[in-house]
Structure formats: C-alpha cells, structure tokens
Amino acid sequence: MLEGTLRHGLIGLLLMTPALAAPSEQRGKAFARANCARCHAIDRASNSPLKVAPPLRALHQRYPIESLGEALAEGINTGHADMPAFELSPDQIHDLLSYLKTLE
C-alpha cells in the first residue's frame, strides 16, 4: 500500500516538474530585466532608458541572434564605459537568446 502511494506520488511529481520550471524565454527575460533594462528597452514597445542603447527587440536587425552566443560567452565589450562587460554561462546564453528570438 505504501509503495503504491509513493509510486503514484513520484509519478505525479515527475509530471508536474516541467510545469513548475520556468521556460527558457522567461529565464532569459528575467536575466534581461535584471542586467539590461537599466539601459535597454527589453520589451516590444518601450523606449530604452539610455537613448544610445538599442532596444533588445532591434538587435536582430543588426546581428543574427544566433551569432550573439559566442560574444556572450567571451564577454561583450562595446568600447564605451556605460556598457558593462558580461560573460554568461551556456545556460544563461541559451535563455537570453531564446528570449531575444521572441522579440524578432
């Protein structure tokens, strides 16, 4: 009896786990909100708080989004002091690129 209850509980937990995990795009958006939104617009409509910072939704017009992965892994360096250097983990890169793809 206890074994059957534990088995059903485990199966239920396994079925719920994907629903509890945030999709990659949501994690990417959370990263952008925490690290980019001070200067860049991170949505489809608003203006960037820093006028010279392009909205993230426009990045695909300058670069293929997939090509940004290497730059994110090595550390983006724009040559101006306002943009901090970032080196992202492979999971963060995947999440952020997934989010950027939703803005195209």
C-alpha positions as CSV (number, residue, x, y, z in Angstrom):
1,M,0.0,0.0,0.0
2,L,2.7,2.5,1.0
3,E,4.8,1.5,-2.0
4,G,1.8,2.2,-4.4
5,T,1.2,5.6,-2.7
6,L,4.9,6.5,-3.1
7,R,4.9,5.4,-6.7
8,H,1.8,7.5,-7.5
9,G,3.3,10.5,-5.7
10,L,6.6,10.2,-7.5
11,I,4.8,9.9,-10.9
12,G,2.7,13.0,-10.1
13,L,5.8,14.9,-9.1
14,L,7.6,14.0,-12.3
15,L,4.6,15.1,-14.3
16,M,4.4,18.4,-12.5
17,T,8.1,19.3,-12.6
18,P,8.2,20.6,-16.2
19,A,5.2,22.9,-15.5
20,L,7.0,24.3,-12.4
21,A,10.2,25.0,-14.3
22,A,10.3,28.4,-16.0
23,P,10.7,28.2,-19.8
24,S,13.9,29.3,-21.2
25,E,12.3,32.5,-22.6
26,Q,11.1,33.5,-19.2
27,R,14.5,33.0,-17.6
28,G,16.0,35.0,-20.4
29,K,13.6,37.8,-19.9
30,A,14.3,37.8,-16.1
31,F,18.1,38.0,-17.0
32,A,17.4,40.9,-19.3
33,R,15.3,42.7,-16.7
34,A,18.0,42.2,-14.0
35,N,21.0,43.1,-16.2
36,C,20.0,45.0,-19.3
37,A,16.8,47.0,-18.5
38,R,18.7,49.8,-16.8
39,C,19.8,51.0,-20.3
40,H,18.0,48.9,-22.9
41,A,14.3,48.5,-23.6
42,I,13.7,44.8,-23.1
43,D,10.1,44.6,-24.5
44,R,8.4,45.1,-27.8
45,A,7.3,48.7,-27.4
46,S,9.1,50.9,-24.8
47,N,12.0,53.2,-25.4
48,S,15.4,52.5,-23.9
49,P,16.1,54.4,-20.7
50,L,19.6,55.3,-22.2
51,K,18.9,56.9,-25.6
52,V,22.1,55.4,-27.2
53,A,21.3,51.9,-26.0
54,P,19.4,50.0,-28.7
55,P,16.2,48.2,-27.7
56,L,16.8,44.5,-27.4
57,R,14.0,44.0,-29.9
58,A,16.1,45.7,-32.6
59,L,19.3,43.5,-32.1
60,H,18.2,41.1,-34.8
61,Q,18.3,43.9,-37.3
62,R,22.0,44.4,-36.6
63,Y,23.1,40.8,-35.9
64,P,21.7,37.3,-36.4
65,I,20.6,36.4,-32.9
66,E,22.3,33.0,-33.1
67,S,25.7,34.8,-33.7
68,L,25.5,36.6,-30.4
69,G,26.1,33.4,-28.4
70,E,29.9,33.5,-28.9
71,A,30.1,37.2,-28.0
72,L,28.0,36.5,-24.8
73,A,30.3,33.6,-23.9
74,E,33.5,35.6,-24.4
75,G,32.2,38.8,-22.9
76,I,30.5,41.6,-24.8
77,N,32.7,44.6,-25.0
78,T,31.2,47.6,-26.8
79,G,34.0,50.1,-26.3
80,H,32.1,52.5,-24.1
81,A,32.1,52.8,-20.4
82,D,28.3,52.6,-20.0
83,M,28.1,49.0,-21.2
84,P,29.4,46.6,-18.5
85,A,31.3,43.5,-19.7
86,F,29.3,40.4,-19.3
87,E,30.4,36.8,-19.5
88,L,27.4,34.5,-19.4
89,S,27.2,30.7,-18.7
90,P,26.0,28.4,-21.5
91,D,22.6,28.2,-19.8
92,Q,22.3,31.9,-19.5
93,I,23.2,32.4,-23.1
94,H,20.6,29.9,-24.2
95,D,18.0,31.5,-22.1
96,L,18.8,35.1,-23.2
97,L,19.0,34.1,-26.9
98,S,15.7,32.3,-26.6
99,Y,14.1,35.5,-25.2
100,L,15.7,37.7,-27.9
101,K,14.2,35.4,-30.5
102,T,10.7,36.1,-29.2
103,L,11.3,39.8,-29.8
104,E,12.1,39.4,-33.5
